[in-house]
Amino acid sequence: MTPSEQTFTHPPTKHYVVEHLDKELEAWSKLEYLSIAHECIPPRDTPHEQMPQSPNFHITSLPEELFHKLPKELKWHGNLHATMDEVVQLPGIDSAEVCLLDPKADRDMAPEDGEAFRWFVFGGILGDDPPRDRTAELRKYGFTGRRLGPVQMTTDTAVRVTRLVVEQKIPLDEIPFVDFPELKISKNETTEMPFRYVKNEDGTPVMPEGMIDLIKEDSNKGFTDMM
């Protein structure tokens, strides 16, 4: 029986997995991971029987040294599971229920995919610029692939968009996006972000808390390095 043919008394928990493919954890990755973990927490009015019985955001394939020195905010976040194991080693995972978010997939994510899949896997650093196709390292598992359109997204944006489609049943082409937004760094300086973001009601990109400050800090460091 395929996942789409199964009947559940209650909607099964959706799991979001980022297979970490870097040796280090950059400051911006930490902010993205915390943002994903926070957004994956079910609303307070979620019926008890629909609450996840275990963490629903997983960071996998962490190098041993990085795993042991993870920031405490990631280690102790209630619905985040960090592990050195690969995605296929996660307890309860069934490859038939896994969707790999793949920029080279031949189909875009659609609301009905929320009925067919329970696990959504994001490979590498989706925010690479230019993209390095690091998802290739996960195609070996043979997971079914879906893409989120033609424009590169940050990791937290990709998870956010996937959740909007499969949980809130919003078609991909109805989600408001802003591409390559310009951020004001100082009175006379702006920087263009080379990614697609979900758009706030005021037209600004949805970004993790603290990300703009980090971008400003990095910009200032870059200016200092040129002195």
Buried (B, 14 or more C-beta within 10 A) or exposed (E): EEBEEEEEEEEBBBBBBBBBBBEEBEEBBBBBBBBBBBBBBBEEEEEEEEEBEEBBBBBBBBBEEBBEEBEEEBEEBEBBBBBBEEBBEBEEBEEBBBBBBBBEBEEBBBBEBBBBBBBBBBBBBBBBEEBEBBBEEBBEBEBBBBBBBEEBBBBBBBBBBBBBBBBEEBEBEEBEBBBEBEBEBEEEEEBEBBBBBBBEEEEEBBBBEBBBEBBBEBBEEEEEEEE
